[in-house]
Amino acid sequence: MGISVKHISKSYDKVRALDDISFEVKPGELFGLIGPDGAGKTTLFRILTTLLIADKGEATVAGYDVVNDYKAIRNLVGYMPGRFSLYQDLTVEENLNFFATIFGTTIEENYDLIKDIYVQIEPFKNRRAGKLSGGMKQKLALSCALIHKPKVLFLDEPTTGVDPVSRKEFWEILKRLQQKDITILVSTPYMDEAALCDRIALMTGGQILQLSAPEAIIASFPKKIFKVRTAETYRLIQDLKVFTQTHSAYPFGEYMHFTSMESDFKAEDLIRYLKGKKHKNIEVLETEPTIEDSFMELSK
């Protein structure tokens, strides 16, 4: 029950949302589309869930063609869009019953699949969906997407705007769902969530920059990377931009991440330069790259 995408392209007026996208998701895999807003993730999700037709290319979900077999696909996939789209004037329980009825099932029939989530929202079952917190809305939307026991689950930026605790809980739920042989395709702008996927595709501007396991992408980072901090962050940014040895320099939390054009560049070389620029409290340490570093390097 995997996914196959071959040379998919889609444009809106003169804007190319997807540009010759190809990849495959293995049955039972947790696959991530990682990229910023405007990368093309939502457009791709809408094509794969039969809500939108591509300009060219072909795709299959669980062996079914997204154009010719759209009715079959709609019965075997679950889709959780990025924006909360349930009926806000219905209660939690009414929303679940409504979506179960659409697919000819009941909450009780598929309770085993959603029980880990439902026990968290059951105390609010009589509350209107529009009055739930962000984390509870997220769990309700996931329950509704699972209520008919789908074979493939599409989650479009499910943790955007959700607190860190709820994000962590959500990914724990996904790992448990994966053990029930559900193929999961999830998109996110959060680079730290990439490490939780089996494989990821880094996307920007409607194109895939790199596709592999998270650890393989990190291992392929081509340069030494240094985290840099001084007493004056803004001036540090400006001085790194004009440094002749700078390959890349960008904010990363309370530090700047810096790479040099020289393979034998050392921390002492940068410290010497910053001292020459009258910086104080200089801290330069070599560090391990992250998915975000890999994305920034590929985006250059």
Secondary structure as UniProt FT lines:
FT   STRAND          3..12
FT   TURN            13..14
FT   STRAND          15..25
FT   TURN            27..28
FT   STRAND          30..34
FT   TURN            37..38
FT   HELIX           41..48
FT   TURN            49..50
FT   STRAND          56..61
FT   TURN            62..63
FT   STRAND          64..65
FT   TURN            66..69
FT   HELIX           70..76
FT   STRAND          77..80
FT   TURN            88..89
FT   HELIX           92..102
FT   TURN            103..104
FT   TURN            107..110
FT   HELIX           111..121
FT   HELIX           122..124
FT   TURN            125..126
FT   HELIX           129..131
FT   HELIX           134..146
FT   TURN            147..148
FT   STRAND          152..156
FT   TURN            158..161
FT   HELIX           164..178
FT   TURN            179..181
FT   STRAND          183..188
FT   HELIX           191..196
FT   STRAND          199..204
FT   TURN            205..206
FT   STRAND          207..212
FT   HELIX           214..219
FT   STRAND          225..229
FT   HELIX           233..242
FT   TURN            244..245
FT   STRAND          246..252
FT   TURN            253..254
FT   STRAND          255..260
FT   TURN            263..264
FT   HELIX           267..276
FT   TURN            277..278
FT   STRAND          283..287
FT   HELIX           291..299
//
